[in-house]
């Protein structure tokens, strides 16, 4: 799989980053969040909420609620 670098300086749209420190596949969302220079928000999911698996697979309802709440906030502003 080819992965091109992300040009975070070129981002001009609000960005939601989801992070999960216990995800064994991808757990560097905080690095992307810190690099972004435009409107941004981060959701950090926790294993204690049932969201410890990759892509928060153990807590899809929580994931969807939090993501849609964030999108709602962006759309209303």
Long-range contacts (C-beta under 8 A, 24 or more apart in sequence): 6-32, 8-32, 8-35, 8-36, 8-37, 9-37, 11-36, 11-37, 11-38, 12-38, 13-38, 13-39, 14-38, 14-39, 14-40, 14-41, 14-74, 15-39, 15-40, 15-41, 16-40, 16-41, 16-42, 16-43, 16-67, 16-70, 16-71, 16-74, 17-41, 17-42, 17-43, 18-42, 18-43, 18-45, 18-56, 18-63, 18-67, 19-43, 19-44, 19-45, 20-44, 20-45, 20-46, 20-51, 20-52, 20-54, 20-55, 20-56, 21-46, 22-46, 22-47, 22-52, 23-52, 23-53, 23-54, 23-55, 24-54, 25-54, 26-54, 39-74, 41-70, 41-73, 41-74, 43-67, 43-70
